Amino acid sequence: MQTPNQKSWTMPQLMQSTLPEISAFEQVVAELRLSPAQYESSAALKEWVRKNKDQKYVPLDLLKAWGFKVRAEI
């Protein structure tokens, strides 16, 4: 039996990843292998943003550059 000062390394809360999570936008950009300078010219990224802009994080400057409006949910 464990004493109160002992830690169990099999406890799920101790095994959680400490790596930062990336946004869906960052994941798509990585998959498309785009640099920030390439965002505006990427048709694939523009299509992803068009489909996901109301549910996922997209940089505001990029939305403005493409003329997209985001549905505001209060």
N, CA, C and O atoms as a Tinker XYZ file with bonds, in Angstrom:
   296  protein
     1  N      0.839000   -1.194000    0.000000    73     2
     2  CA     0.000000    0.000000    0.000000    64     1     3
     3  C      0.876000    1.247000    0.000000    63     2     4     5
     4  O      1.947000    1.260000    0.608000    81     3
     5  N      0.429000    2.271000   -0.669000    73     3     6
     6  CA     1.204000    3.496000   -0.769000    64     5     7
     7  C      0.987000    4.385000    0.452000    63     6     8     9
     8  O     -0.085000    4.414000    1.055000    81     7
     9  N      2.035000    5.094000    0.781000    73     7    10
    10  CA     1.888000    6.114000    1.812000    64     9    11
    11  C      1.427000    7.386000    1.130000    63    10    12    13
    12  O      1.565000    7.505000   -0.087000    81    11
    13  N      0.879000    8.352000    1.879000    73    11    14
    14  CA     0.378000    9.583000    1.245000    64    13    15
    15  C      1.437000   10.364000    0.483000    63    14    16    17
    16  O      1.082000   11.122000   -0.420000    81    15
    17  N      2.711000   10.221000    0.800000    73    15    18
    18  CA     3.758000   10.973000    0.119000    64    17    19
    19  C      4.261000   10.295000   -1.154000    63    18    20    21
    20  O      5.014000   10.899000   -1.918000    81    19
    21  N      3.857000    9.064000   -1.387000    73    19    22
    22  CA     4.293000    8.359000   -2.579000    64    21    23
    23  C      3.378000    8.701000   -3.751000    63    22    24    25
    24  O      2.168000    8.855000   -3.586000    81    23
    25  N      3.970000    8.814000   -4.926000    73    23    26
    26  CA     3.190000    9.081000   -6.133000    64    25    27
    27  C      3.049000    7.797000   -6.932000    63    26    28    29
    28  O      3.977000    6.993000   -7.011000    81    27
    29  N      1.915000    7.622000   -7.503000    73    27    30
    30  CA     1.706000    6.490000   -8.397000    64    29    31
    31  C      1.897000    6.970000   -9.824000    63    30    32    33
    32  O      1.150000    7.827000  -10.296000    81    31
    33  N      2.877000    6.432000  -10.508000    73    31    34
    34  CA     3.153000    6.841000  -11.882000    64    33    35
    35  C      2.161000    6.222000  -12.852000    63    34    36    37
    36  O      2.237000    6.461000  -14.057000    81    35
    37  N      1.241000    5.437000  -12.341000    73    35    38
    38  CA     0.214000    4.864000  -13.206000    64    37    39
    39  C     -1.100000    5.625000  -13.103000    63    38    40    41
    40  O     -2.085000    5.243000  -13.735000    81    39
    41  N     -1.128000    6.680000  -12.329000    73    39    42
    42  CA    -2.345000    7.484000  -12.205000    64    41    43
    43  C     -2.530000    8.289000  -13.497000    63    42    44    45
    44  O     -1.606000    8.979000  -13.929000    81    43
    45  N     -3.698000    8.210000  -14.109000    73    43    46
    46  CA    -3.908000    8.897000  -15.398000    64    45    47
    47  C     -3.590000   10.386000  -15.353000    63    46    48    49
    48  O     -3.015000   10.915000  -16.305000    81    47
    49  N     -3.948000   11.073000  -14.275000    73    47    50
    50  CA    -3.702000   12.510000  -14.233000    64    49    51
    51  C     -2.214000   12.835000  -14.235000    63    50    52    53
    52  O     -1.839000   13.948000  -14.602000    81    51
    53  N     -1.363000   11.908000  -13.839000    73    51    54
    54  CA     0.074000   12.127000  -13.854000    64    53    55
    55  C      0.678000   11.802000  -15.212000    63    54    56    57
    56  O      1.818000   12.175000  -15.492000    81    55
    57  N     -0.073000   11.113000  -16.048000    73    55    58
    58  CA     0.456000   10.698000  -17.343000    64    57    59
    59  C      0.008000   11.626000  -18.474000    63    58    60    61
    60  O      0.342000   11.384000  -19.634000    81    59
    61  N     -0.740000   12.681000  -18.154000    73    59    62
    62  CA    -1.200000   13.602000  -19.186000    64    61    63
    63  C     -0.013000   14.272000  -19.850000    63    62    64    65
    64  O      1.003000   14.557000  -19.216000    81    63
    65  N     -0.163000   14.509000  -21.104000    73    63    66
    66  CA     0.889000   15.157000  -21.881000    64    65    67
    67  C      1.075000   16.592000  -21.424000    63    66    68    69
    68  O      0.109000   17.288000  -21.111000    81    67
    69  N      2.314000   17.023000  -21.390000    73    67    70
    70  CA     2.593000   18.415000  -21.058000    64    69    71
    71  C      2.924000   19.206000  -22.318000    63    70    72    73
    72  O      3.301000   20.374000  -22.236000    81    71
    73  N      2.787000   18.578000  -23.478000    73    71    74
    74  CA     3.042000   19.266000  -24.732000    64    73    75
    75  C      1.890000   20.219000  -25.037000    63    74    76    77
    76  O      0.729000   19.867000  -24.825000    81    75
    77  N      2.188000   21.405000  -25.526000    73    75    78
    78  CA     1.103000   22.330000  -25.855000    64    77    79
    79  C      0.307000   21.815000  -27.046000    63    78    80    81
    80  O      0.859000   21.216000  -27.969000    81    79
    81  N     -0.992000   22.059000  -27.007000    73    79    82
    82  CA    -1.835000   21.656000  -28.124000    64    81    83
    83  C     -1.782000   22.734000  -29.190000    63    82    84    85
    84  O     -1.699000   23.923000  -28.885000    81    83
    85  N     -1.830000   22.307000  -30.444000    73    83    86
    86  CA    -1.851000   23.284000  -31.524000    64    85    87
    87  C     -3.279000   23.407000  -32.036000    63    86    88    89
    88  O     -4.074000   22.474000  -31.924000    81    87
    89  N     -3.590000   24.554000  -32.591000    73    87    90
    90  CA    -4.942000   24.771000  -33.114000    64    89    91
    91  C     -5.133000   23.980000  -34.409000    63    90    92    93
    92  O     -4.170000   23.537000  -35.034000    81    91
    93  N     -6.380000   23.818000  -34.787000    73    91    94
    94  CA    -6.683000   23.136000  -36.045000    64    93    95
    95  C     -6.074000   23.901000  -37.215000    63    94    96    97
    96  O     -5.591000   23.295000  -38.171000    81    95
    97  N     -6.096000   25.236000  -37.142000    73    95    98
    98  CA    -5.490000   26.051000  -38.188000    64    97    99
    99  C     -4.002000   25.736000  -38.310000    63    98   100   101
   100  O     -3.498000   25.516000  -39.411000    81    99
   101  N     -3.297000   25.714000  -37.173000    73    99   102
   102  CA    -1.861000   25.416000  -37.188000    64   101   103
   103  C     -1.587000   24.015000  -37.723000    63   102   104   105
   104  O     -0.589000   23.792000  -38.408000    81   103
   105  N     -2.467000   23.077000  -37.412000    73   103   106
   106  CA    -2.311000   21.708000  -37.906000    64   105   107
   107  C     -2.458000   21.654000  -39.424000    63   106   108   109
   108  O     -1.674000   20.989000  -40.102000    81   107
   109  N     -3.451000   22.345000  -39.952000    73   107   110
   110  CA    -3.667000   22.361000  -41.407000    64   109   111
   111  C     -2.487000   23.019000  -42.105000    63   110   112   113
   112  O     -2.005000   22.523000  -43.124000    81   111
   113  N     -2.020000   24.139000  -41.557000    73   111   114
   114  CA    -0.870000   24.837000  -42.139000    64   113   115
   115  C      0.346000   23.915000  -42.176000    63   114   116   117
   116  O      1.079000   23.889000  -43.165000    81   115
   117  N      0.558000   23.160000  -41.099000    73   115   118
   118  CA     1.689000   22.228000  -41.048000    64   117   119
   119  C      1.520000   21.114000  -42.080000    63   118   120   121
   120  O      2.477000   20.747000  -42.763000    81   119
   121  N      0.309000   20.579000  -42.192000    73   119   122
   122  CA     0.051000   19.511000  -43.168000    64   121   123
   123  C      0.263000   19.998000  -44.598000    63   122   124   125
   124  O      0.749000   19.254000  -45.450000    81   123
   125  N     -0.108000   21.253000  -44.855000    73   123   126
   126  CA     0.074000   21.831000  -46.194000    64   125   127
   127  C      1.497000   22.352000  -46.405000    63   126   128   129
   128  O      1.866000   22.755000  -47.508000    81   127
   129  N      2.279000   22.337000  -45.341000    73   127   130
   130  CA     3.673000   22.813000  -45.370000    64   129   131
   131  C      3.775000   24.246000  -45.885000    63   130   132   133
   132  O      4.548000   24.550000  -46.793000    81   131
   133  N      2.967000   25.117000  -45.275000    73   131   134
   134  CA     2.927000   26.510000  -45.678000    64   133   135
   135  C      3.676000   27.393000  -44.687000    63   134   136   137
   136  O      3.629000   27.165000  -43.478000    81   135
   137  N      4.348000   28.376000  -45.197000    73   135   138
   138  CA     4.929000   29.418000  -44.349000    64   137   139
   139  C      3.896000   30.537000  -44.275000    63   138   140   141
   140  O      3.012000   30.605000  -45.130000    81   139
   141  N      3.981000   31.410000  -43.284000    73   139   142
   142  CA     3.019000   32.512000  -43.197000    64   141   143
   143  C      2.939000   33.338000  -44.486000    63   142   144   145
   144  O      1.867000   33.836000  -44.829000    81   143
   145  N      4.038000   33.486000  -45.189000    73   143   146
   146  CA     4.046000   34.252000  -46.440000    64   145   147
   147  C      3.217000   33.560000  -47.534000    63   146   148   149
   148  O      2.823000   34.204000  -48.507000    81   147
   149  N      2.953000   32.267000  -47.384000    73   147   150
   150  CA     2.213000   31.503000  -48.397000    64   149   151
   151  C      0.726000   31.368000  -48.084000    63   150   152   153
   152  O     -0.034000   30.884000  -48.923000    81   151
   153  N      0.299000   31.785000  -46.900000    73   151   154
   154  CA    -1.094000   31.574000  -46.495000    64   153   155
   155  C     -2.087000   32.139000  -47.511000    63   154   156   157
   156  O     -2.972000   31.421000  -47.976000    81   155
   157  N     -1.946000   33.412000  -47.857000    73   155   158
   158  CA    -2.923000   34.075000  -48.735000    64   157   159
   159  C     -3.027000   33.443000  -50.116000    63   158   160   161
   160  O     -4.104000   33.440000  -50.712000    81   159
   161  N     -1.932000   32.913000  -50.629000    73   159   162
   162  CA    -1.944000   32.360000  -51.985000    64   161   163
   163  C     -2.343000   30.889000  -52.042000    63   162   164   165
   164  O     -2.417000   30.318000  -53.130000    81   163
   165  N     -2.601000   30.266000  -50.898000    73   163   166
   166  CA    -2.942000   28.848000  -50.865000    64   165   167
   167  C     -4.445000   28.637000  -51.049000    63   166   168   169
   168  O     -5.250000   29.005000  -50.194000    81   167
   169  N     -4.800000   28.037000  -52.183000    73   167   170
   170  CA    -6.206000   27.734000  -52.453000    64   169   171
   171  C     -6.735000   26.694000  -51.471000    63   170   172   173
   172  O     -7.888000   26.774000  -51.047000    81   171
   173  N     -5.905000   25.722000  -51.108000    73   171   174
   174  CA    -6.332000   24.670000  -50.182000    64   173   175
   175  C     -6.614000   25.251000  -48.796000    63   174   176   177
   176  O     -7.597000   24.885000  -48.152000    81   175
   177  N     -5.757000   26.146000  -48.346000    73   175   178
   178  CA    -5.970000   26.776000  -47.036000    64   177   179
   179  C     -7.212000   27.663000  -47.074000    63   178   180   181
   180  O     -7.999000   27.669000  -46.128000    81   179
   181  N     -7.388000   28.404000  -48.149000    73   179   182
   182  CA    -8.564000   29.273000  -48.276000    64   181   183
   183  C     -9.846000   28.458000  -48.219000    63   182   184   185
   184  O    -10.813000   28.875000  -47.581000    81   183
   185  N     -9.868000   27.322000  -48.865000    73   183   186
   186  CA   -11.049000   26.450000  -48.840000    64   185   187
   187  C    -11.297000   25.916000  -47.435000    63   186   188   189
   188  O    -12.440000   25.881000  -46.978000    81   187
   189  N    -10.228000   25.497000  -46.741000    73   187   190
   190  CA   -10.371000   25.013000  -45.357000    64   189   191
   191  C    -10.927000   26.129000  -44.476000    63   190   192   193
   192  O    -11.828000   25.896000  -43.670000    81   191
   193  N    -10.392000   27.343000  -44.629000    73   191   194
   194  CA   -10.857000   28.478000  -43.831000    64   193   195
   195  C    -12.322000   28.769000  -44.141000    63   194   196   197
   196  O    -13.112000   29.010000  -43.228000    81   195
   197  N    -12.690000   28.749000  -45.417000    73   195   198
   198  CA   -14.091000   29.007000  -45.799000    64   197   199
   199  C    -15.035000   28.052000  -45.078000    63   198   200   201
   200  O    -16.096000   28.460000  -44.606000    81   199
   201  N    -14.649000   26.790000  -44.996000    73   199   202
   202  CA   -15.495000   25.771000  -44.372000    64   201   203
   203  C    -15.478000   25.832000  -42.843000    63   202   204   205
   204  O    -16.454000   25.446000  -42.200000    81   203
   205  N    -14.378000   26.313000  -42.258000    73   203   206
   206  CA   -14.194000   26.200000  -40.814000    64   205   207
   207  C    -14.118000   27.518000  -40.047000    63   206   208   209
   208  O    -13.979000   27.500000  -38.824000    81   207
   209  N    -14.204000   28.644000  -40.722000    73   207   210
   210  CA   -13.969000   29.947000  -40.093000    64   209   211
   211  C    -14.911000   30.250000  -38.932000    63   210   212   213
   212  O    -14.543000   31.003000  -38.029000    81   211
   213  N    -16.105000   29.689000  -38.933000    73   211   214
   214  CA   -17.058000   29.964000  -37.862000    64   213   215
   215  C    -16.893000   29.036000  -36.652000    63   214   216   217
   216  O    -17.480000   29.282000  -35.598000    81   215
   217  N    -16.100000   27.974000  -36.802000    73   215   218
   218  CA   -15.928000   27.026000  -35.708000    64   217   219
   219  C    -14.488000   26.942000  -35.199000    63   218   220   221
   220  O    -14.268000   26.533000  -34.059000    81   219
   221  N    -13.523000   27.313000  -36.006000    73   219   222
   222  CA   -12.104000   27.137000  -35.665000    64   221   223
   223  C    -11.390000   28.482000  -35.643000    63   222   224   225
   224  O    -11.840000   29.456000  -36.247000    81   223
   225  N    -10.267000   28.511000  -34.933000    73   223   226
   226  CA    -9.442000   29.706000  -34.909000    64   225   227
   227  C     -8.805000   29.927000  -36.284000    63   226   228   229
   228  O     -8.230000   29.011000  -36.872000    81   227
   229  N     -8.921000   31.157000  -36.781000    73   227   230
   230  CA    -8.243000   31.588000  -38.001000    64   229   231
   231  C     -7.737000   32.998000  -37.716000    63   230   232   233
   232  O     -8.490000   33.818000  -37.191000    81   231
   233  N     -6.482000   33.305000  -38.048000    73   231   234
   234  CA    -5.973000   34.655000  -37.805000    64   233   235
   235  C     -6.862000   35.716000  -38.472000    63   234   236   237
   236  O     -7.227000   35.592000  -39.641000    81   235
   237  N     -7.194000   36.743000  -37.715000    73   235   238
   238  CA    -8.071000   37.800000  -38.194000    64   237   239
   239  C     -7.534000   38.477000  -39.453000    63   238   240   241
   240  O     -8.305000   38.804000  -40.355000    81   239
   241  N     -6.232000   38.686000  -39.521000    73   239   242
   242  CA    -5.647000   39.320000  -40.709000    64   241   243
   243  C     -5.900000   38.501000  -41.969000    63   242   244   245
   244  O     -6.120000   39.060000  -43.044000    81   243
   245  N     -5.869000   37.188000  -41.838000    73   243   246
   246  CA    -6.113000   36.325000  -42.993000    64   245   247
   247  C     -7.579000   36.385000  -43.414000    63   246   248   249
   248  O     -7.889000   36.426000  -44.605000    81   247
   249  N     -8.476000   36.390000  -42.431000    73   247   250
   250  CA    -9.899000   36.527000  -42.753000    64   249   251
   251  C    -10.157000   37.840000  -43.490000    63   250   252   253
   252  O    -10.898000   37.877000  -44.472000    81   251
   253  N     -9.542000   38.907000  -43.010000    73   251   254
   254  CA    -9.703000   40.216000  -43.659000    64   253   255
   255  C     -9.121000   40.214000  -45.071000    63   254   256   257
   256  O     -9.723000   40.760000  -45.995000    81   255
   257  N     -7.959000   39.603000  -45.234000    73   255   258
   258  CA    -7.307000   39.569000  -46.546000    64   257   259
   259  C     -8.186000   38.879000  -47.580000    63   258   260   261
   260  O     -8.196000   39.272000  -48.746000    81   259
   261  N     -8.920000   37.860000  -47.166000    73   259   262
   262  CA    -9.792000   37.133000  -48.075000    64   261   263
   263  C    -11.212000   37.687000  -48.103000    63   262   264   265
   264  O    -12.039000   37.222000  -48.886000    81   263
   265  N    -11.502000   38.665000  -47.267000    73   263   266
   266  CA   -12.832000   39.263000  -47.238000    64   265   267
   267  C    -13.892000   38.401000  -46.581000    63   266   268   269
   268  O    -15.082000   38.570000  -46.844000    81   267
   269  N    -13.468000   37.468000  -45.719000    73   267   270
   270  CA   -14.433000   36.601000  -45.025000    64   269   271
   271  C    -14.979000   37.318000  -43.802000    63   270   272   273
   272  O    -14.262000   38.037000  -43.107000    81   271
   273  N    -16.250000   37.108000  -43.560000    73   271   274
   274  CA   -16.876000   37.585000  -42.331000    64   273   275
   275  C    -17.141000   36.368000  -41.467000    63   274   276   277
   276  O    -17.485000   35.295000  -41.962000    81   275
   277  N    -16.974000   36.555000  -40.164000    73   275   278
   278  CA   -17.191000   35.460000  -39.230000    64   277   279
   279  C    -18.517000   35.678000  -38.518000    63   278   280   281
   280  O    -18.836000   36.785000  -38.084000    81   279
   281  N    -19.271000   34.612000  -38.410000    73   279   282
   282  CA   -20.539000   34.680000  -37.688000    64   281   283
   283  C    -20.246000   34.884000  -36.214000    63   282   284   285
   284  O    -19.562000   34.059000  -35.608000    81   283
   285  N    -20.732000   35.938000  -35.633000    73   283   286
   286  CA   -20.471000   36.237000  -34.218000    64   285   287
   287  C    -21.505000   35.518000  -33.346000    63   286   288   289
   288  O    -22.711000   35.709000  -33.500000    81   287
   289  N    -21.015000   34.710000  -32.452000    73   287   290
   290  CA   -21.883000   34.000000  -31.490000    64   289   291
   291  C    -21.623000   34.606000  -30.121000    63   290   292   293
   292  O    -20.499000   34.558000  -29.623000    81   291
   293  N    -22.643000   35.169000  -29.516000    73   291   294
   294  CA   -22.463000   35.794000  -28.194000    64   293   295
   295  C    -23.079000   34.908000  -27.148000    63   294   296
   296  O    -23.045000   35.237000  -25.962000    81   295
